[in-house]
């Protein structure tokens, strides 16, 4: 099965309980597993919102792919950048700790070889 035939599923947003309640303005939109003994979401009552479970997992073919269908490879040096040439369907992403001088030289190499860089 080719990568283009599969589409990533959109999963629901998993929220902490009481998210959006008027007395809980400081509750951030993130997930924390419920541990209270009387918690309704822990016992999976209806209409309490979705709970993360293994059934929401995407297929191996599309997992970690970008919205355009490509995958990204983290690049630290010239050898890693040129290895992207041999992998169709991959884009390069420069590591965060590259110096500006090294980043410029890698960008020139990527432009000459027509390699897509995500954070050039």
C-alpha angles and dihedrals in degrees: 000000000000123000094241092060093062123072125199114247120236110235125206122259110263110217135186113252115270091026106157095018112141094240094048104063092143096057108115123217099258138108126259120174112247116244106167117118093228097037111136095206092052091057089045100242116181121269094018095113134261122306122210113255139154093267091074091062117118126232119278090245096062103028113122092011123138123243091262090056097253128117126227131231121202110234126204102161145009096274092056091047092053091048088068088068091069094050114071114206094032130114127197126241119192116232116251095239098059116123118240091247093053091043091055093049092049090048091055091051091048092050093049092050094040095240116161111236116196099202104025 
